[in-house]
Amino acid sequence: MNNLKSKGTKAFLWDIIGKFAKNGISFIVMIFLARLLEPSDFGLIAMIMVIVGIAQIFSDIGLGSALIQRRHILPIHYSSVFYFNIVSAFALTLIVYFSASSIGKFYNNPDIVPLAQVISLAFFIDALSSVQNIKLRKELDYALMTKLNLISSFTSGIIGITLAFNNAGVWSLVAQVLSQGFIYAFLVWGAARWRPTAQFSLKALFQLWGFGFRMFLSGILETLFTRLDYILIGKLFSPAVLGFFQQAMSLNSIVIQYSSGSLMAVLFPVLSKIQKDLIRFQNVIRKAFAVICFIDFLILGGLYVTANELIVLIFGAKWEPSVYYFKILALSGFAYPISALLVNILSSRGNSKAFLRLEIYKKILIVGNFFVLYFYGLDPFLYGLIVTSVIGVALNIFAASKEIHLPSRLFIRPLLSQASIAVISVTITIFSVQHIHISLILMFLIQGILYLCYYFFLSWVFKTTSFAEILEQIQPYYKKIIRMKETS
């Protein structure tokens, strides 16, 4: 038990350190590219990557999740999935390559055709490292994954910036995407211990299929509905508008990456190992939920109050239209980290049937909002995201409570308390600086510091569950540092 907790903690720390470093590198690269390239370039690449992202789910069909969730795995399972992924990826590469002209006609933009043909290679490149990634995740070897991701992100970033400096335009983004996948695949083949054998078994694939197929259907729904907005915006508006929206979405994803991304990546294999121990499972979930609520609203509120200064300082004045989109997206951004944990409860316990049913319910809600986008425009759609996010979280809480026999109030209380504190902190911060006229950098720092102070102070005053859990998690490390100082 202690060994699993230790491995899980180390994996989480390595993963979150890796995400900070990787996203830090990516952020710096994006600063250069955003200043060197036009918003329309980012819009073009977003139009293509949304198609690639939807097609990517078919290269795995849920078998990767099944390999992690299944407790007893043989070498033939890994090899069979590897060869299946290679064949699927090759087929997807051919399909996208020969469909590039149709994609260009759909968007009424012929510039997309050669870009889509080249980017189609991403399927095959990613398939080369897919099983190695799965095995490293299952073994909680996030230290190695972190190191390889950092190297590939840094190197591909240099390639993209160099091409952008040499007026390669949108092709610098294409080169960055492909080179990152290729470099990572090359490195993981050299560093990881696993190699595919000559074995292949349809029987082994079918053993994974029961769980994997429902997760595959859930993945299709999730991928389609999280990217359909890009497709519709790319179809209805100019590449520049999509570029502004895409940049706002990228910043909004910071909430996901730093409030839940690492924890979710580690929790799924950890929860899968303790799925039969309900009491222990409940305890882990309660603690994780409290921590996520605290971090989620801490980051989201900070991003909201500093949005204007953040975007203009980093990307330049030409990206200022992204501020409006980002602020509205931030209001609905709270839902993903929280929902990610709640649905992980179902998937880690092998209840893929309930997982799929829940996803269908939520996607029915989202369909209505896509009709709003198509008939009424972008602004009503963005506000509609807030409504669908709130309802989606409520559905997730109900399903998770039922699955592990915990009262819904244990989830609702920390969620509402931290959300209320975030809203109050944002309001006070904005009111405090409304008559101050200083440079963007100073305004960014002042707003950020004020929000953090208000958020921590109010959490302490009201003694929220999330704040108490954060202190409990930090305390052992604080005591350890104190002991090290005393001994030195």
N, C-alpha and C positions, 0 to 999 in steps of 0.2 A: 504493500500500500504506500509506504513512505517513498519507495523507489520510484513508483509511478508518479507521485506528486512532485518529486524532485526532477524527474525527466520532463514532466509537463511544464514546470516552472522555468527550467532552463530553456526548453523549446520556445516558450512564450517570450522570454527575454531576448533570445537570439532573433526570433522572428520580428519582434517589434523594433529591435535595434536595426535589423536589416531593412525593415520598411522605412524607418527614419532615414537611414543612409541612402537607400536606393531612391526613395522619393526626393531626398535632398539633391541627389545627383540629377535626377530627372527634372526637378524643379529648376535647377540652374541651367540645364540644357534648354528647357522650355523658355526660359527668360531670353536666352540668345536667339532661339528660333522665332519666338513671338515678335522680337524687335527686328529681325532680319526678313521675315516673311510677312505676307498679308493675311488678314482674317479669312479671305476666300481660299487660300491654300489649305488652311486647317479645315475649312468647310468641305473641300473636295476630298481630303483624306478621310474625314469623318463619314462621308457618304459611302465610301468603299468599305471602311472598317466595320460599319454596321452590318453590311452583307456578310463579310468574313466572320464576324462574331456570331451571327445566327447560324451560318453553315458549320462553324467550328464544333458545335454541340453534337453534330452527327459523326464526328471522327472518334468519339468515345462511347456514345450512347449509354452513359451512366456506369460503365464497367469500372472506371477508376474509383468512384465512390463505393462501389460494391467491394473492391479489393481492400479498401480501408476499413469498411464496416464489418466484413466477414472475419470471424475470429480464427478460423483454420484455413490457411492458404498454403498451397503447394507451389513449387517452382513452375509447374506446367500452367498454372493460372496466370502468372506474370507473363510468361512467354507467349501464351495464346492471346492475351490482351495486347501485347506489343505488336504482334504480327497483324492482328485485326486492325489496330490503329493505323499502321503503316498503309495497309491496303485502302482503308477508308479515306485517309488523308490524300493518297494519290488520286483516288476517284474524285474527291472534292476539288483538288487542284485543276483537274481536267474540266470539270463542270463549270467552275467559275471562269476559267480561262476562255472557254468557248461561249460563255454567256456574257462576256464583257460588253459586247455591242448592245445587247438587250438592256443591261444595266445602264449604259449611257443613254439609251432612248427613254428609259423610265424617268431618269432625272433631267432629260432634255439637255444633256451636256456631253458632247463628244470627247471632251478632255479626260473624262473618267475612263474611257476604254483602255488605253495603254497602261494606266495606273492599276486598274483592276487585274489585268493580265499578269503583271509582274508580282503584285501582292498575293496572287493565288498561290505562290510558292510557300507562303507562310504556313499553310496546312501541313505540308510534308515536313518542313523544318521543325515545327512544334511537336509532331508525332515522334520524332527521333528521341525526344527527351521525356515523353509523357509518362512512361512506366517508371523510369528512374525517379521522377518527381513524386509519383504515387508512393513508391517504396520508401523514399526518404521521409515523406510525411507520416507514413504509417509507423516508421521507426523513430519518429520525433527528432530526426537529424536535421534540425533547422540551422545549425551552425554551418554545415556545408552548403546548404541551399542559399543561405545569406551571402556567403563569400562569393559563390559563383554568380549570383544575381548582381552583386556590386560590380564585379569585373565586367560582366556583359553590358550592364547599364552604362558604365563609364566609357567603355570602348565604343559602343554604338552611338553614344552621345557625341563623342569627338568626331566620329564619321559624319553624323548629321550636321553638326555645326560647320565642319570644314566644307562640306558641299554647299551649305547655305551661304557661306562667305564667298564661294565661287559662283554665285548666282544660279544654283541648281534648282531653286524654287521648290515646288512641292515634292520634287524627286528626292530632296534631302530628307523629307519625312518618311518616304518609302524606304530609303536606304537605312534609316535608323531602325525602323520596325523590323526589317528582314535581318539586319546584321545582329541585332540583339538576340533574336531567336537562334540564329546559327551559332553565335559565339557561346551562348549558354549550352546548347546541345553538344558542342565540341568539348567544352569544359566538363560537363557532367559525365560524358562517356569516359573521360580520362580519370575523373576523381571518384565516381561512384563504384562500389564493388560489384554491382549487379550487371550481368550480361545475359541476353536472351539465349536460350538453348535452341536446339533444332526441333524441339517438341511443339506441336500444335494440336489442340483438342477442342472440337466443337462442344463436347460434353462439359469441359471445364468452363467454357463460355456460358453455356446454359445454366450451370450451377450458380453463376453470378447474375444471370439474367433476371431472376425473380425480383431481386431488390433493385438491380441496376436499371431495369426497364422503366419502372415507375419513377425512379430518380431522373432517368433520361427524359421522360415526358414532362416532369416538373421542370427540368432544365430547359426544355424547349419553350415552355410557357414563360419562364423567368427571363430567358435570353431574348425572346421575341418581344415581350412587353416592356423590357427595359431599353430596347433599341428601336421600337416602332416609332417613338417620337422623333428620333433622328431621321428615319425614312420619310415621315410625313413632312417634317420641317424642310428637309432637303428637297422634297418634291414641290412644296407649296411656296417656299421662300428662296432667296438667293443664297449662294454659297457663303457670302459674308455673314448673313444672319445666322446660318447654321454654325459658322465659325465662332461667333460671339456666344451662342448657346453652348457649344461644345466646351469652350474655355470655362464658362460658368459651371458646367457640370463637372469638369476636371477638378476645379477648386473645391466643389461641394463633396467630391469623393474623398477629400482629406478627412472628413468626419468619419467616413467608413473605414479608411485605412488605419487611423490612429485611435479610434474608439472601440473598434471591434474586429478589424481585419485579422490582426495577429491572434487575438484571443479565440476567434472562431476557427481559424486554421488549426490551432493546437487543441481546442476543446473537442472537435469532432472525433479524432482518434482516441483521445483520453476518455470521453464519455462512452465511446463504443466499447472500451475495455471494462467499464464498470456498469454496463447497461443492466445487469442482473441484480445489482446491489442498489435497491431503490432508495434507501435512507441516505446512503453516501451520494447517490446521484442527485437527490433533492438538495442536499447541502451544497454541492458544487454549483448547482444552478442558481440557488438563492444568492450566493456570494458573487457569482459572475454577473448576474443581472444587476445587482446593486452597483458594482464597479462600472459596468457599461453605462448605466444611467448617469452616473456622476461625470464620467469622462465625455460621454456623448454631448450633453448639454453644455459642459465647460467649453469644449472646442467649438460647437455650433454657435453659441452666443458670441464667443470671441471673434469668429469669422464674420458674423453678421455686423457687429459694430465697427469693424475695421475694413469692411468690404471695399469701399471706394478707394481708400488710401492703398490698400493691398494690391488691387488690380492695376491702378494707375502707376504706382511706384515700380511694380515688377514688370508689367508688360508694355507700359507706355500709354499715352493719352488716347491712341487710336482704338484701344480695347475698352474704353469707358462704357460703351453700351452693354458690356457683359455684367456690369455692377448690378443693374436692375434685375436681370435674370437670376443672378447669383443670390441676391437677397431673398427672392421668393422661393428659390430652390432650397435655401437653407432652412426655411420654415417647415418644409416637408422632409428635410434630410435627417431629422431625428429618428425616423421610423426604421431605416435600414439596419443600423447596428442592433437595435432592440429586437427587431423581427428575425435577424440572422441567428441570434441566440435561441429564440423561441422555436423556430422551425428546426434548429439543430437538435432539439430535444426529441422530435419525432424521428429524424433521420438516423441519429446515433443509436436509438433503440430499435431500429429496423422497421419502424412503422411507416413504410413508404406509401402504403395505401392512404393513410390519413394525411400524410404529407401532400400527396397529389391532390386529394379532395380539397384540402385547404387552399392550395395554390389556384385551383380552378375557381373557387369562390371569389378570391381576391382579384383574379384576372377579369372576371365578369364585371366587377366594379370599374376596373381600369379601362375596359372597352368603351364604356360610356364617356369617359374623359377624352379618349381619342376621337370620338365623334365631336366633342366640343372643340378640339383642336382643328379638325377638318372644316367644321361649319362656322365656328365663331372666332378662330384665331389663336394666337400664341398666349396672350395674357390670361384669358379665361382658363385655358388649359393648365397654366402654371398654378393658378389658385386652386384649380380642381385637384391638383396633386396633393395639396394639403389635406383636403377632405378625404381622398382615398387612402392617404397614409394613416390618418387617425382611425378609420374604420378597419384597415388592414391590421394594425397593431392590436385592436380590440379582438379581432378574430383569432389572431395568433395567441393572445393571452388565454382565451377560452380553450383553445385546442391544447396548449401546453399544460394548463392546469388540469385538464381532464386526463391527459396522458400520464402524469406523474403524481396525481392525487394531491395537489397543493391548492389551497384557496386562491382565487383570483386576486384577492386584496393584497397578497404578498407580492404580486407583480405591480398592481395598480398604484399602491401607496408610494414606493420610491420613484416611480415614473412621474406621477403628478407633482410630487414635492420638488424634484429637481427641475422639472419643466417650469413650475411656478417661480422658482428661484432664478432661473435663467431669464425669464421674461422680465421680472422685476429688476434684475441686474442690468439688462440691456436698456430698459427704460430710464433708469437712474443715470447710466453712463451717457446716453444720448443727451439727456437733459443737462448734465453737468458740463458738457463741452459745446453746447449749441451756440454760445456767443464767443467762442474762442476762435481766433483767426491766426493760425501759425502754419509752418511748413507741413507738408504731407508726412514727412518722416516723424516729426514731433507729435503730430496728431495721431498717427498710427500707434506710437509708443504709449501716449497718454491714455488713449481709449482702451488699448489692450490691458494696460496695468490696472486701470480703474475697474474694468469688468472683472478681472481676476480677483481683485480685492473684494469687491461686492459679492461675487459668487461664493468665495470661500467663507467670507464673514457670515453671510446669511445661512449657509449650510451649517456652520458651527453654531450659530444662535438657535436655529430650529432643530439642531441635533438630528439631522436626517439619517435614515438608514444607510444611504449610499455613502455619506461622509464618514460614518462610523466604520463602515466596511473598508473604505480606503485607508483610514488610520490603522485598522487592524492588519491590513496587508503590508503597510509600510513599516510598521513598528519593529518587526524582527530584523529588517535590514538596517534600520536606524540604530538599534541596539548593537548590532554587529559592528557598525562603523565606530560607535563610541568605544567598544571594547578594543578595537584595533588601535585607536588613538591612545587609549590608556596604556596598552602594552608597549607601544612605541615610545 
